[in-house]
Amino acid sequence: MVQKSASVCLLGGFLGLFLMAPVLMTSTPASMCTPLKTLNDSLSHRRRYMKHNFPINYSIRVYREEIFKLSNISRMRLKVEELDDLVLQRLWFQVNQGVLKKIIRVMSERHPSRSYTAELERRFKDVEGVFVQSHPAEVFQQELPEAVQETWDHLTEEPDRVQESNWRLVSPKSLVDNLCHTMYCLFSECFDTETRQNCEYHSKDKTFKIPL
């Protein structure tokens, strides 16, 4: 009887772990890791193409909300209780598709970084395509939290309607750096631990860790 009870308890423990498994599942579908790593391969050359091929202190005009850093993610997590990673991932795509378009727009056809940036955009779109296919359509129709929706609305606003105070001048390198660093943290399951160690930002008083 004692052995039977122990077996039942052990079985119950295994069942408990099995039932808990969905809670512990990663938020990034495994199918996204290959295109994300391909994109990351391109991003590894960003210093050469986004800095050395531009004049010193060169900058482009972007929406304030397109400067999307780890600090933005942390602030949103503080504003919105239990903010879903999927919402932040959707926002990441929305931000950076606009960023890449703006960078390409300032380049002539013969610019030495034109083909690189076009390839970067194609690989980014490949990741986005897999992202959309990996989730049911209803996910993209869900109402966004107010703080996120406000940012989204600014991102999709027509340029001629954007107030002058909402424009910022930023270097192409900084924008692509932001794309890269936030990618590591929002899709952390696809990257190694060493890369994810940078998923934090510093304020005057403290260091905030981006939950992984």
Backbone as CSV, one residue per row, in Angstrom:
resi,resn,N_x,N_y,N_z,CA_x,CA_y,CA_z,C_x,C_y,C_z
1,MET,0.831,-1.206,0.000,0.000,0.000,0.000,0.871,1.264,0.000
2,VAL,1.959,1.194,0.803,2.850,2.354,0.857,3.482,2.606,-0.501
3,GLN,3.901,1.476,-1.163,4.516,1.611,-2.483,3.519,2.178,-3.486
4,LYS,2.262,1.717,-3.372,1.239,2.188,-4.300,1.013,3.688,-4.122
5,SER,0.950,4.133,-2.855,0.737,5.554,-2.577,1.887,6.392,-3.123
6,ALA,3.101,5.866,-2.945,4.273,6.591,-3.452,4.227,6.712,-4.957
7,SER,3.790,5.607,-5.612,3.704,5.621,-7.076,2.672,6.632,-7.538
8,VAL,1.531,6.662,-6.818,0.470,7.604,-7.182,0.958,9.042,-7.028
9,CYS,1.686,9.290,-5.915,2.225,10.638,-5.685,3.215,11.031,-6.775
10,LEU,4.070,10.059,-7.149,5.065,10.321,-8.185,4.392,10.616,-9.511
11,LEU,3.345,9.805,-9.823,2.602,10.017,-11.058,1.930,11.383,-11.037
12,GLY,1.382,11.720,-9.857,0.738,13.026,-9.727,1.715,14.158,-9.957
13,GLY,2.951,13.961,-9.463,3.971,14.985,-9.662,4.302,15.182,-11.125
14,PHE,4.436,14.048,-11.849,4.719,14.135,-13.289,3.571,14.808,-14.030
15,LEU,2.321,14.458,-13.645,1.161,15.075,-14.289,1.130,16.574,-14.018
16,GLY,1.517,16.925,-12.768,1.557,18.342,-12.422,2.543,19.097,-13.282
17,LEU,3.713,18.511,-13.488,4.720,19.140,-14.344,4.227,19.256,-15.771
18,PHE,3.525,18.218,-16.227,3.009,18.220,-17.592,1.980,19.334,-17.775
19,LEU,1.099,19.472,-16.751,0.070,20.490,-16.842,0.653,21.897,-16.762
20,MET,1.794,22.025,-16.076,2.435,23.331,-15.958,3.230,23.705,-17.204
21,ALA,3.543,22.744,-18.034,4.432,22.975,-19.177,4.015,24.145,-20.059
22,PRO,2.685,24.291,-20.415,2.314,25.407,-21.272,2.673,26.764,-20.682
23,VAL,2.649,26.875,-19.346,2.990,28.134,-18.700,4.466,28.447,-18.892
24,LEU,5.278,27.404,-18.972,6.721,27.577,-19.076,7.207,27.652,-20.521
25,MET,6.290,27.493,-21.470,6.691,27.521,-22.874,7.218,28.904,-23.257
26,THR,8.124,28.942,-24.200,8.687,30.211,-24.639,7.653,30.996,-25.429
27,SER,7.822,32.323,-25.455,6.861,33.177,-26.146,7.202,33.335,-27.624
28,THR,8.354,32.849,-28.048,8.755,32.939,-29.450,8.644,31.571,-30.105
29,PRO,7.791,31.428,-31.136,7.695,30.141,-31.827,9.053,29.717,-32.386
30,ALA,9.350,28.433,-32.298,10.646,27.926,-32.767,10.868,28.224,-34.246
31,SER,9.783,28.291,-35.012,9.899,28.541,-36.453,10.491,29.914,-36.762
32,MET,10.467,30.808,-35.781,10.995,32.153,-36.011,12.502,32.241,-35.843
33,CYS,13.094,31.256,-35.202,14.515,31.369,-34.863,15.424,31.408,-36.088
34,THR,15.126,30.610,-37.100,15.979,30.608,-38.297,15.967,31.961,-39.002
35,PRO,14.786,32.540,-39.327,14.815,33.862,-39.976,15.373,34.963,-39.074
36,LEU,15.175,34.848,-37.758,15.747,35.838,-36.843,17.273,35.779,-36.849
37,LYS,17.816,34.571,-36.885,19.275,34.430,-36.914,19.850,34.887,-38.254
38,THR,19.089,34.686,-39.318,19.515,35.187,-40.629,19.549,36.712,-40.615
39,LEU,18.512,37.309,-40.025,18.488,38.769,-39.877,19.662,39.237,-39.021
40,ASN,19.935,38.501,-37.967,21.045,38.863,-37.077,22.395,38.804,-37.800
41,ASP,22.541,37.864,-38.726,23.767,37.793,-39.527,23.978,39.100,-40.296
42,SER,22.891,39.606,-40.877,22.988,40.884,-41.599,23.292,42.034,-40.649
43,LEU,22.659,42.009,-39.490,22.860,43.083,-38.519,24.296,43.141,-38.000
44,SER,24.997,42.030,-38.066,26.382,42.002,-37.580,27.299,42.899,-38.422
45,HIS,26.848,43.292,-39.610,27.644,44.167,-40.487,27.180,45.623,-40.423
46,ARG,26.306,45.940,-39.473,25.687,47.270,-39.461,26.686,48.406,-39.238
47,ARG,27.744,48.155,-38.512,28.714,49.231,-38.252,29.325,49.734,-39.564
48,ARG,29.702,48.800,-40.402,30.307,49.181,-41.678,29.311,49.940,-42.556
49,TYR,28.101,49.397,-42.685,27.148,49.960,-43.648,26.323,51.121,-43.101
50,MET,26.122,51.168,-41.793,25.286,52.219,-41.215,26.090,53.356,-40.595
51,LYS,27.412,53.170,-40.481,28.250,54.235,-39.913,29.324,54.695,-40.887
52,HIS,30.176,53.773,-41.321,31.329,54.153,-42.139,30.937,54.684,-43.516
53,ASN,29.776,54.285,-44.018,29.362,54.736,-45.347,28.505,56.005,-45.313
54,PHE,28.430,56.638,-44.139,27.696,57.899,-44.010,28.644,58.983,-43.503
55,PRO,28.351,60.240,-43.816,29.180,61.338,-43.284,29.141,61.350,-41.753
56,ILE,30.166,61.904,-41.141,30.209,62.022,-39.679,29.018,62.855,-39.206
57,ASN,28.366,62.393,-38.149,27.208,63.073,-37.544,25.989,63.126,-38.463
58,TYR,25.953,62.269,-39.464,24.784,62.233,-40.352,23.579,61.698,-39.581
59,SER,22.431,62.318,-39.773,21.219,61.858,-39.090,20.009,62.003,-40.005
60,ILE,18.958,61.253,-39.695,17.722,61.330,-40.465,16.562,61.650,-39.520
61,ARG,15.477,62.164,-40.102,14.308,62.514,-39.292,13.407,61.294,-39.114
62,VAL,13.075,61.021,-37.871,12.157,59.916,-37.566,11.160,60.385,-36.514
63,TYR,10.060,59.651,-36.404,9.117,59.930,-35.324,9.794,59.644,-33.985
64,ARG,9.413,60.388,-32.976,9.960,60.147,-31.634,9.767,58.689,-31.215
65,GLU,8.613,58.117,-31.562,8.291,56.740,-31.164,9.124,55.700,-31.905
66,GLU,9.804,56.114,-32.975,10.652,55.175,-33.715,12.029,55.011,-33.069
67,ILE,12.301,55.786,-32.044,13.514,55.568,-31.246,13.114,54.583,-30.152
68,PHE,13.154,53.316,-30.493,12.593,52.247,-29.654,13.726,51.475,-28.992
69,LYS,13.961,51.782,-27.712,15.084,51.200,-26.976,14.597,50.257,-25.884
70,LEU,15.552,49.629,-25.201,15.213,48.772,-24.065,14.491,49.567,-22.983
71,SER,14.853,50.834,-22.833,14.197,51.670,-21.819,12.717,51.860,-22.134
72,ASN,12.363,51.932,-23.430,10.956,52.046,-23.810,10.172,50.805,-23.407
73,ILE,10.798,49.654,-23.608,10.152,48.395,-23.237,9.916,48.346,-21.732
74,SER,10.916,48.731,-20.963,10.781,48.714,-19.505,9.701,49.677,-19.031
75,ARG,9.651,50.864,-19.624,8.626,51.835,-19.227,7.230,51.316,-19.527
76,MET,7.082,50.651,-20.676,5.766,50.101,-21.008,5.371,48.987,-20.048
77,ARG,6.349,48.189,-19.649,6.057,47.120,-18.681,5.620,47.702,-17.337
78,LEU,6.191,48.844,-16.983,5.800,49.496,-15.732,4.407,50.119,-15.840
79,LYS,4.077,50.628,-17.025,2.770,51.261,-17.234,1.644,50.243,-17.344
80,VAL,1.925,49.129,-18.017,0.885,48.134,-18.305,1.173,46.865,-17.515
81,GLU,0.289,46.536,-16.610,0.472,45.353,-15.776,0.362,44.082,-16.615
82,GLU,1.289,43.156,-16.425,1.312,41.875,-17.131,1.236,42.066,-18.648
83,LEU,2.043,42.969,-19.142,2.072,43.243,-20.581,2.591,42.024,-21.334
84,ASP,1.823,41.574,-22.299,2.156,40.373,-23.064,3.333,40.651,-24.004
85,ASP,4.290,39.729,-24.035,5.430,39.862,-24.954,4.969,39.987,-26.400
86,LEU,3.888,39.308,-26.730,3.381,39.325,-28.099,3.008,40.747,-28.527
87,VAL,2.464,41.518,-27.617,2.109,42.909,-27.909,3.368,43.717,-28.213
88,LEU,4.401,43.519,-27.405,5.665,44.231,-27.628,6.338,43.789,-28.923
89,GLN,6.209,42.520,-29.265,6.768,42.024,-30.520,6.050,42.658,-31.709
90,ARG,4.732,42.765,-31.621,3.967,43.432,-32.686,4.431,44.880,-32.844
91,LEU,4.627,45.539,-31.721,5.071,46.933,-31.755,6.479,47.038,-32.346
92,TRP,7.334,46.081,-32.025,8.701,46.055,-32.566,8.677,46.012,-34.096
93,PHE,7.813,45.183,-34.649,7.705,45.112,-36.113,7.194,46.430,-36.685
94,GLN,6.182,47.004,-36.042,5.600,48.249,-36.536,6.627,49.381,-36.525
95,VAL,7.390,49.474,-35.452,8.422,50.511,-35.333,9.480,50.356,-36.421
96,ASN,10.014,49.168,-36.535,11.214,48.990,-37.364,10.941,48.881,-38.856
97,GLN,9.718,48.546,-39.241,9.436,48.619,-40.672,9.470,50.076,-41.126
98,GLY,8.998,50.989,-40.257,9.070,52.416,-40.579,10.497,52.933,-40.570
99,VAL,11.284,52.467,-39.625,12.691,52.880,-39.516,13.468,52.496,-40.775
100,LEU,13.329,51.249,-41.204,14.080,50.783,-42.378,13.652,51.521,-43.642
101,LYS,12.363,51.806,-43.770,11.884,52.555,-44.937,12.499,53.958,-44.966
102,LYS,12.569,54.582,-43.807,13.119,55.942,-43.752,14.615,55.951,-44.084
103,ILE,15.335,54.930,-43.643,16.771,54.864,-43.955,16.980,54.675,-45.457
104,ILE,16.216,53.770,-46.053,16.341,53.521,-47.494,15.971,54.767,-48.293
105,ARG,14.978,55.489,-47.807,14.471,56.654,-48.532,15.525,57.746,-48.709
106,VAL,16.470,57.848,-47.781,17.475,58.923,-47.885,18.676,58.517,-48.739
107,MET,18.688,57.269,-49.202,19.827,56.779,-49.988,19.552,56.881,-51.487
108,SER,20.551,57.285,-52.219,20.441,57.233,-53.675,20.612,55.780,-54.129
109,GLU,20.278,55.515,-55.372,20.412,54.157,-55.909,21.869,53.681,-55.868
110,ARG,22.807,54.620,-55.943,24.227,54.251,-55.973,24.894,54.318,-54.601
111,HIS,24.135,54.605,-53.584,24.722,54.688,-52.241,25.346,53.339,-51.873
112,PRO,26.559,53.327,-51.320,27.249,52.058,-51.022,26.531,51.167,-50.001
113,SER,25.576,51.734,-49.268,24.838,50.930,-48.289,23.424,50.585,-48.750
114,ARG,23.090,50.994,-49.964,21.723,50.793,-50.456,21.357,49.308,-50.539
115,SER,22.189,48.507,-51.183,21.862,47.086,-51.368,21.840,46.354,-50.025
116,TYR,22.752,46.730,-49.130,22.774,46.113,-47.795,21.469,46.394,-47.049
117,THR,21.030,47.647,-47.069,19.829,48.027,-46.329,18.582,47.401,-46.940
118,ALA,18.561,47.296,-48.277,17.433,46.637,-48.941,17.370,45.161,-48.556
119,GLU,18.530,44.524,-48.466,18.584,43.121,-48.046,18.164,42.984,-46.580
120,LEU,18.577,43.925,-45.761,18.177,43.937,-44.353,16.656,44.035,-44.237
121,GLU,16.073,44.894,-45.043,14.612,45.044,-45.025,13.922,43.762,-45.485
122,ARG,14.467,43.105,-46.512,13.873,41.847,-46.997,13.916,40.779,-45.903
123,ARG,15.034,40.689,-45.213,15.152,39.686,-44.146,14.238,40.020,-42.971
124,PHE,14.084,41.310,-42.697,13.156,41.748,-41.655,11.729,41.328,-42.021
125,LYS,11.356,41.524,-43.283,10.016,41.138,-43.737,9.823,39.627,-43.692
126,ASP,10.886,38.870,-43.932,10.809,37.406,-43.813,10.459,37.007,-42.382
127,VAL,11.102,37.662,-41.421,10.811,37.386,-40.009,9.358,37.743,-39.702
128,GLU,8.926,38.887,-40.193,7.552,39.334,-39.946,6.538,38.358,-40.542
129,GLY,6.852,37.832,-41.734,5.959,36.866,-42.371,5.790,35.610,-41.539
130,VAL,6.892,35.094,-41.007,6.834,33.902,-40.150,6.095,34.225,-38.853
131,PHE,6.309,35.422,-38.329,5.629,35.859,-37.106,4.114,35.835,-37.292
132,VAL,3.649,36.380,-38.393,2.205,36.423,-38.672,1.647,35.012,-38.852
133,GLN,2.382,34.166,-39.563,1.926,32.793,-39.803,1.922,31.948,-38.530
134,SER,2.712,32.335,-37.554,2.871,31.538,-36.335,1.783,31.794,-35.300
135,HIS,0.903,32.755,-35.569,-0.145,33.084,-34.608,-1.502,33.152,-35.310
136,PRO,-2.571,32.800,-34.609,-3.907,32.894,-35.209,-4.256,34.342,-35.535
137,ALA,-5.082,34.529,-36.561,-5.422,35.878,-37.029,-6.053,36.731,-35.934
138,GLU,-6.780,36.087,-35.013,-7.473,36.842,-33.961,-6.492,37.621,-33.085
139,VAL,-5.272,37.090,-32.966,-4.254,37.744,-32.129,-4.002,39.174,-32.601
140,PHE,-4.014,39.371,-33.907,-3.686,40.675,-34.468,-4.897,41.607,-34.521
141,GLN,-6.049,41.086,-34.103,-7.261,41.902,-34.056,-7.609,42.311,-32.632
142,GLN,-6.847,41.797,-31.667,-7.114,42.122,-30.270,-6.782,43.581,-29.981
143,GLU,-7.568,44.160,-29.094,-7.347,45.550,-28.702,-6.032,45.668,-27.933
144,LEU,-5.264,46.685,-28.265,-3.984,46.910,-27.598,-4.193,47.700,-26.306
145,PRO,-3.320,47.512,-25.307,-3.379,48.352,-24.108,-3.259,49.824,-24.500
146,GLU,-3.869,50.692,-23.730,-3.938,52.115,-24.080,-2.564,52.730,-24.345
147,ALA,-1.597,52.428,-23.484,-0.254,53.009,-23.640,0.398,52.566,-24.943
148,VAL,0.162,51.316,-25.329,0.729,50.787,-26.570,-0.027,51.344,-27.770
149,GLN,-1.350,51.432,-27.656,-2.169,51.953,-28.751,-1.799,53.395,-29.075
150,GLU,-1.507,54.165,-28.049,-1.110,55.562,-28.257,0.174,55.641,-29.086
151,THR,1.140,54.800,-28.752,2.391,54.748,-29.521,2.123,54.297,-30.947
152,TRP,1.285,53.266,-31.094,0.939,52.720,-32.408,0.309,53.801,-33.286
153,ASP,-0.597,54.584,-32.708,-1.280,55.640,-33.464,-0.284,56.676,-33.973
154,HIS,0.690,57.021,-33.151,1.708,57.989,-33.581,2.562,57.416,-34.714
155,LEU,2.851,56.123,-34.637,3.683,55.477,-35.659,3.000,55.442,-37.018
156,THR,1.682,55.351,-37.010,0.931,55.219,-38.265,0.362,56.548,-38.751
157,GLU,0.741,57.624,-38.094,0.253,58.947,-38.477,0.941,59.414,-39.757
158,GLU,0.190,60.112,-40.608,0.761,60.639,-41.848,1.816,61.702,-41.520
159,PRO,2.962,61.677,-42.213,4.055,62.610,-41.901,3.640,64.076,-41.878
160,ASP,2.764,64.485,-42.808,2.391,65.901,-42.860,1.468,66.317,-41.717
161,ARG,1.024,65.339,-40.927,0.170,65.652,-39.782,0.930,65.568,-38.455
162,VAL,2.190,65.164,-38.532,3.002,65.025,-37.320,3.518,66.396,-36.886
163,GLN,3.334,66.716,-35.613,3.816,67.991,-35.092,5.345,68.039,-35.141
164,GLU,5.856,69.220,-35.350,7.306,69.392,-35.454,8.023,68.888,-34.204
165,SER,7.391,69.048,-33.064,8.004,68.634,-31.796,8.107,67.116,-31.659
166,ASN,7.418,66.397,-32.540,7.430,64.930,-32.450,8.469,64.292,-33.380
167,TRP,9.226,65.114,-34.097,10.295,64.598,-34.951,11.619,64.606,-34.188
168,ARG,12.468,63.635,-34.515,13.792,63.562,-33.903,14.831,63.304,-34.993
169,LEU,16.054,63.774,-34.766,17.167,63.507,-35.675,18.061,62.439,-35.051
170,VAL,18.226,61.333,-35.768,18.970,60.189,-35.230,19.836,59.596,-36.332
171,SER,20.993,59.082,-35.975,21.866,58.449,-36.967,21.291,57.091,-37.381
172,PRO,21.490,56.690,-38.634,21.041,55.364,-39.074,21.614,54.243,-38.208
173,LYS,22.870,54.379,-37.813,23.510,53.353,-36.976,22.769,53.182,-35.646
174,SER,22.401,54.287,-35.008,21.686,54.210,-33.726,20.338,53.523,-33.884
175,LEU,19.650,53.821,-34.961,18.338,53.215,-35.200,18.449,51.706,-35.394
176,VAL,19.450,51.293,-36.166,19.620,49.856,-36.410,20.172,49.163,-35.162
177,ASP,20.974,49.864,-34.379,21.408,49.319,-33.084,20.195,49.025,-32.202
178,ASN,19.259,49.969,-32.162,18.046,49.775,-31.361,17.263,48.558,-31.837
179,LEU,17.134,48.432,-33.156,16.449,47.272,-33.733,17.086,45.986,-33.221
180,CYS,18.404,45.954,-33.271,19.158,44.753,-32.904,19.037,44.431,-31.413
181,HIS,19.272,45.412,-30.559,19.276,45.170,-29.110,17.897,44.755,-28.598
182,THR,16.860,45.407,-29.096,15.506,45.043,-28.659,15.096,43.683,-29.213
183,MET,15.583,43.339,-30.390,15.311,42.011,-30.957,15.829,40.910,-30.038
184,TYR,17.053,41.076,-29.534,17.640,40.062,-28.648,16.771,39.818,-27.420
185,CYS,16.139,40.865,-26.926,15.386,40.747,-25.676,13.930,40.351,-25.889
186,LEU,13.339,40.752,-26.995,11.943,40.397,-27.257,11.809,39.004,-27.861
187,PHE,12.889,38.499,-28.453,12.881,37.147,-29.030,14.052,36.363,-28.430
188,SER,14.205,36.480,-27.135,15.407,35.990,-26.447,15.632,34.489,-26.586
189,GLU,14.553,33.727,-26.772,14.699,32.267,-26.860,15.523,31.839,-28.073
190,CYS,15.648,32.720,-29.050,16.370,32.372,-30.278,17.852,32.758,-30.235
191,PHE,18.282,33.367,-29.120,19.664,33.837,-29.043,20.351,33.300,-27.793
192,ASP,21.678,33.273,-27.822,22.413,32.678,-26.705,22.397,33.577,-25.470
193,THR,22.768,32.981,-24.355,22.721,33.667,-23.061,23.605,34.900,-23.038
194,GLU,24.765,34.812,-23.665,25.701,35.941,-23.667,25.078,37.167,-24.324
195,THR,24.351,36.943,-25.408,23.690,38.041,-26.106,22.613,38.666,-25.229
196,ARG,21.892,37.823,-24.492,20.770,38.292,-23.692,21.198,38.982,-22.403
197,GLN,22.478,38.936,-22.078,22.955,39.601,-20.864,22.795,41.114,-20.950
198,ASN,22.641,41.626,-22.153,22.502,43.068,-22.334,21.060,43.538,-22.233
199,CYS,20.160,42.664,-21.816,18.741,43.015,-21.743,18.444,43.806,-20.474
200,GLU,19.054,44.963,-20.380,18.825,45.847,-19.246,19.148,47.263,-19.674
201,TYR,18.623,48.217,-18.920,19.019,49.598,-19.186,19.245,50.286,-17.855
202,HIS,20.007,51.368,-17.898,20.407,52.047,-16.667,19.772,53.433,-16.592
203,SER,19.249,53.779,-15.418,18.809,55.141,-15.150,19.770,55.729,-14.125
204,LYS,19.527,56.936,-13.677,20.421,57.559,-12.695,20.450,56.768,-11.390
205,ASP,19.301,56.201,-11.020,19.179,55.597,-9.694,19.306,54.086,-9.662
206,LYS,18.954,53.420,-10.761,18.912,51.959,-10.683,19.055,51.325,-12.057
207,THR,19.219,50.019,-12.059,19.272,49.241,-13.292,18.005,48.413,-13.391
208,PHE,17.359,48.452,-14.556,16.150,47.686,-14.778,16.472,46.504,-15.676
209,LYS,16.021,45.348,-15.306,16.240,44.141,-16.093,15.008,43.888,-16.945
210,ILE,15.190,43.608,-18.229,14.078,43.250,-19.095,13.745,41.791,-18.838
211,PRO,12.516,41.448,-18.434,12.169,40.049,-18.180,12.346,39.202,-19.427
212,LEU,12.929,38.014,-19.271,13.155,37.111,-20.404,12.249,35.902,-20.279
